[in-house]
Amino acid sequence: MKKLINDPDSVVAEALRGMALAHPELRVDHENRIVFRGDAPVRGKVGLVSGGGSGHEPMHGGFVGPGMLDAACAGEVFTSPVPDQMVAATQGVDGGAGVLHIVKNYTGDVMNFEMAAELVETEVATVVVDDDVAVQDSLYTAGRRGVGTTVLLEKIVGAAAEQGRPLAEVADLARKVNDRGRSMGMALTSCTVPAAGQPTFDLPEDEMEIGIGIHGEPGRRRVPLAPAREIAEMLVEPVLSDLDFTSAPVICFVNGMGASPLLELYLMYGEVAALLEKAGVRVARSLVGPYITSLDMAGCSVTLLRADDDLLALWDAPVRTPGLRWGA
C-alpha cells in the first residue's frame, strides 16, 4: 500500500488538522471531528448539517461554508459518525431557525442521525438522499444508496437557507431535489482503505464494475472493459429509464471516484452529453470533477437532476467552500 499517510489509525484526525490550517475561514472541532463554517451559528438562518464516513472528500467537510453546509461530521473511513458528533454539530449551527439534517441512505448514517435528532432540543428536519439507480438494497442500506445527488442537493438547499427561507420550505426543497435526481456509477479499480492495506475487491485489468457504490463495494455486474462511449451508455441508460428527464432542463454531474483524471472525466462528459442530446434531454448546467469520491478508486458516476427556474437560480447563487466556489 502506497499512501501519503503516517499511521492508518490517525488518517482522519491528521487530515482535519491539515484542513484547518489550509482553510482558516472554517472552524474545526478536533475533539468531535466536526467542520463548522467560521461564523456558525448564523442567527435567523436554517442550519444545514451533513456528514458521513471519511474517504469521500471533498464531501462533506469540503462543502462547508457560505451558500452550502454549516457543519459536517467526519466519521472514520467509510464509517458513519456517531450520534454525539451529530448532536454537537446540530447545537453548534442552531441560529434559532431550526436545523436540517442531510443524510445519505446508509444504515449507520440514518440510524445515528435519527438518534441525534431525538437528543437535541433544536427543531430538526431530516431528508434522506437515495438516488442510486444501481441497486434497491445493498450491504450498507435498505433501499437505494445516497450518492451524487447529495452534492447537488447540498448546494441548492444551502443557497435557499442562505436566502433566509424557513425550515419547512428548505426541507421540502431538499425532498424535491432528491425526488428529481438519479445517479449511476462504475469502477475501473477497487479502492484501498488505509486500515485494510489492500484493495477491497479484486478487479482484473480487462474488467470493470458497473453500478458501484461509494464505499468500495462491488457493483451490479462485472463486464469486460469497454471504450468510454460504451461506458457512458451503461451509466446513462439506467438513469433515463428510471425517470423522465425530457420534460425539464437538467443539471448534469459527471463525478470522478478519486483516481480518474479530469482529462478522462471531461471525455466522459462529452460522451454523456451526446447521449443526452440524442435522447432529447436539455442540459442547462453541468458539473465535472471529483466531488464525491471513494478514496483512490478509478471510475466515475453520472447524476442527472431535473431542474426548474428556482433550482437553477439556487444552483447559480454564490457559494464559498473549499470544494465548491463561484459567484460573489
C-alpha positions in Angstrom: 0.0 0.0 0.0 1.4 3.4 -1.1 -0.3 6.3 0.5 0.6 9.7 1.8 -0.1 8.9 5.5 1.7 8.4 8.8 -0.4 5.9 10.6 -3.7 4.3 9.3 -5.3 4.9 12.7 -4.7 8.7 12.6 -5.6 9.5 9.0 -8.8 11.3 9.7 -7.5 13.3 12.7 -4.4 14.4 10.8 -6.4 15.3 7.6 -8.7 17.5 9.7 -5.7 19.3 11.2 -4.4 20.0 7.7 -7.8 21.2 6.6 -8.0 23.6 9.5 -4.6 25.1 8.6 -5.4 25.3 4.8 -8.9 26.9 5.4 -8.7 29.3 8.4 -12.2 30.6 7.4 -13.5 27.3 8.8 -13.6 26.2 12.4 -12.7 22.6 13.1 -13.8 20.9 16.4 -11.0 18.3 16.6 -12.4 16.6 19.6 -15.7 15.9 17.9 -14.3 15.8 14.4 -16.7 18.5 13.0 -16.1 21.1 10.4 -18.0 24.3 11.0 -18.3 27.4 8.9 -16.4 30.1 10.7 -19.4 32.3 11.5 -21.7 29.5 12.8 -24.3 29.7 14.1 -25.8 32.3 11.8 -28.8 34.0 13.6 -32.1 33.5 11.9 -30.8 31.1 9.3 -31.7 27.4 9.0 -28.6 25.4 9.9 -27.5 22.6 7.5 -25.7 19.6 8.9 -24.5 16.6 6.9 -21.7 14.1 7.3 -20.6 10.5 6.9 -17.6 8.3 6.7 -14.3 9.9 5.6 -12.8 8.9 2.3 -15.3 10.8 0.1 -13.5 14.1 0.0 -14.4 16.9 -0.7 -17.7 15.6 0.6 -18.8 16.6 3.2 -16.3 18.8 5.0 -15.2 20.5 1.8 -18.7 21.7 1.3 -18.9 23.7 4.5 -19.2 27.5 4.1 -21.5 30.3 2.9 -24.0 29.0 0.4 -23.7 25.4 1.4 -23.4 23.4 4.7 -23.0 24.9 8.1 -21.3 21.8 9.6 -20.1 18.4 8.6 -19.3 15.4 10.8 -16.4 13.2 9.8 -16.5 9.5 10.7 -13.7 7.1 10.3 -13.0 6.0 6.7 -16.2 4.6 5.3 -17.8 4.6 8.8 -20.7 6.7 10.0 -20.1 9.4 12.5 -21.6 8.8 16.0 -24.7 10.5 17.4 -22.6 12.6 19.8 -20.9 14.2 16.8 -24.2 15.0 15.2 -25.6 16.4 18.4 -22.6 18.7 18.8 -22.9 19.8 15.1 -26.6 20.5 15.4 -26.2 22.5 18.6 -23.3 24.4 17.0 -25.3 25.6 14.0 -28.6 26.4 15.7 -29.3 30.0 14.9 -32.9 29.9 16.1 -34.5 28.9 12.8 -34.1 25.1 13.1 -31.6 22.7 11.6 -31.9 20.4 8.6 -30.0 17.1 8.6 -29.0 15.9 5.1 -28.4 12.2 5.3 -27.2 9.7 2.7 -29.2 6.5 2.8 -26.8 4.2 4.6 -27.9 2.3 7.6 -25.4 3.7 10.1 -25.9 7.3 8.9 -29.6 7.1 9.0 -29.7 5.5 12.5 -27.2 7.8 14.1 -28.8 11.0 12.7 -32.2 9.8 13.9 -30.7 9.3 17.4 -29.1 12.7 17.3 -32.4 14.4 16.3 -34.1 12.9 19.3 -31.4 14.1 21.7 -31.4 17.8 20.9 -34.0 20.4 21.8 -33.5 22.1 18.5 -36.2 21.8 15.9 -34.8 19.3 13.4 -36.0 18.2 9.9 -34.3 15.3 8.2 -34.0 14.5 4.5 -32.6 11.1 3.3 -30.9 11.1 -0.1 -31.5 7.8 -2.1 -30.7 8.5 -5.7 -28.6 5.5 -6.8 -30.5 3.5 -9.5 -27.9 0.7 -9.4 -29.4 -1.3 -6.6 -32.5 -1.5 -4.4 -30.7 -2.9 -1.4 -27.1 -3.2 -0.5 -24.8 -4.3 2.3 -24.9 -0.7 3.6 -28.6 0.3 3.3 -32.2 -0.7 2.8 -33.3 0.8 -0.4 -31.3 3.0 -2.8 -28.0 4.4 -1.7 -27.4 8.1 -1.5 -24.7 9.2 -3.9 -24.1 12.1 -6.4 -27.4 13.9 -5.9 -26.2 14.7 -2.4 -23.7 17.2 -3.8 -26.3 19.0 -5.9 -28.8 18.9 -3.0 -26.4 20.5 -0.5 -25.6 23.3 -3.0 -29.2 24.1 -3.9 -30.5 23.8 -0.3 -27.6 25.7 1.0 -28.4 28.6 -1.2 -32.1 28.6 -0.1 -31.1 28.6 3.6 -28.7 31.5 2.9 -31.7 33.4 1.5 -33.4 33.0 4.8 -36.1 30.6 3.8 -37.8 28.8 6.7 -37.1 25.2 7.8 -40.2 23.7 6.3 -39.6 25.2 2.9 -35.9 24.3 3.0 -36.8 20.7 3.9 -39.4 20.5 1.2 -36.9 21.8 -1.3 -34.4 19.1 -0.3 -37.0 16.4 -0.8 -37.9 17.9 -4.2 -34.2 17.7 -5.3 -33.9 14.1 -4.1 -37.1 13.1 -5.9 -35.7 14.6 -9.1 -32.2 13.3 -9.0 -30.8 9.9 -10.2 -27.3 8.5 -10.3 -25.3 5.5 -11.6 -21.6 4.8 -11.1 -18.8 2.5 -12.3 -15.3 1.5 -11.3 -12.1 0.6 -13.2 -10.3 -0.3 -10.0 -11.1 -1.0 -6.4 -10.0 1.3 -3.6 -7.7 0.6 -0.7 -8.9 1.5 2.8 -5.8 2.6 4.9 -6.7 0.4 7.8 -7.1 -2.7 5.5 -3.9 -2.1 3.5 -5.2 -3.9 0.4 -7.9 -3.4 -2.3 -11.4 -4.0 -1.1 -12.1 -6.3 -4.1 -10.1 -7.8 -6.9 -10.8 -6.4 -10.4 -8.7 -7.7 -13.3 -7.2 -5.3 -15.8 -9.6 -6.3 -18.5 -12.8 -5.9 -16.5 -14.8 -3.2 -14.8 -17.7 -2.9 -12.3 -21.0 -1.3 -13.3 -23.3 0.0 -10.5 -20.7 0.5 -7.7 -21.4 2.5 -4.5 -19.0 4.9 -2.8 -17.7 2.6 -0.1 -15.6 0.3 -2.3 -18.4 -2.3 -2.6 -18.6 -4.1 -5.9 -21.2 -3.2 -8.5 -24.3 -4.6 -10.0 -22.4 -6.6 -12.6 -18.8 -7.1 -13.8 -18.3 -6.7 -17.5 -15.3 -6.6 -20.0 -13.5 -3.3 -20.2 -15.1 -1.1 -22.9 -14.4 2.3 -24.6 -15.7 5.4 -22.9 -18.6 5.7 -25.3 -20.0 2.4 -24.3 -19.4 3.0 -20.6 -21.4 6.2 -20.9 -24.3 4.3 -22.3 -24.1 1.8 -19.4 -24.5 4.7 -17.0 -26.9 7.0 -18.8 -29.4 4.4 -19.9 -30.4 3.2 -16.5 -30.8 6.8 -15.3 -33.0 7.8 -18.2 -35.0 4.6 -17.8 -35.8 5.4 -14.2 -37.1 9.0 -14.6 -38.3 11.2 -17.4 -35.7 13.9 -18.0 -37.1 15.2 -21.2 -39.7 17.5 -19.7 -37.4 20.0 -18.0 -33.8 21.2 -18.2 -31.3 19.2 -16.2 -28.2 19.7 -14.2 -25.7 17.0 -15.4 -22.9 16.0 -12.9 -20.1 13.7 -14.1 -18.2 12.8 -10.9 -14.8 11.2 -10.5 -14.4 8.5 -7.9 -10.9 9.7 -6.8 -8.2 8.4 -9.2 -9.6 9.2 -12.7 -8.0 12.4 -14.0 -10.0 15.3 -15.3 -8.8 14.5 -18.8 -10.9 11.3 -18.7 -13.8 12.9 -16.8 -14.2 15.6 -19.5 -14.0 13.0 -22.2 -16.8 11.1 -20.4 -18.8 14.2 -20.1 -18.6 14.7 -23.8 -20.0 11.2 -24.3 -22.7 11.7 -21.8 -23.8 15.0 -23.3 -24.0 13.4 -26.8 -26.3 10.6 -25.4 -28.5 13.2 -23.6 -28.8 15.3 -26.7 -29.8 12.2 -28.7 -32.4 11.3 -26.0 -34.0 14.8 -26.1 -32.6 15.9 -22.7 -31.6 19.5 -22.4 -28.6 20.2 -20.2 -28.9 23.6 -18.5 -25.9 23.4 -16.1 -23.0 21.0 -15.6 -20.5 19.9 -13.0 -17.4 17.8 -13.8 -14.9 16.6 -11.3 -14.1 14.5 -8.2 -16.7 15.8 -5.7 -17.9 12.6 -4.0 -15.1 10.1 -4.1 -14.2 6.6 -2.9 -10.6 7.1 -1.8 -8.3 6.0 -4.7 -10.9 4.3 -6.8 -10.7 4.9 -10.6 -14.0 5.4 -12.2 -16.9 7.8 -12.4 -20.6 8.3 -11.9 -23.3 10.2 -13.7 -26.0 12.2 -11.9 -28.9 13.9 -13.6 -31.2 16.4 -11.8 -34.5 17.5 -13.3 -34.4 21.3 -12.6 -36.7 24.3 -12.9 -36.2 28.0 -12.7 -36.0 28.1 -8.9 -33.5 25.2 -8.8 -31.3 26.7 -11.5 -31.3 30.1 -9.7 -30.3 28.5 -6.5 -27.6 26.5 -8.2 -26.2 29.7 -9.7 -26.2 31.5 -6.3 -22.8 32.3 -4.8 -21.0 29.6 -2.8 -17.7 29.8 -0.9 -16.5 26.4 0.3 -13.1 24.6 -0.1 -14.7 22.2 -2.6 -17.1 24.4 -4.5 -16.8 28.1 -5.1 -18.3 30.6 -7.5 -20.2 33.9 -7.6 -19.7 37.0 -5.5 
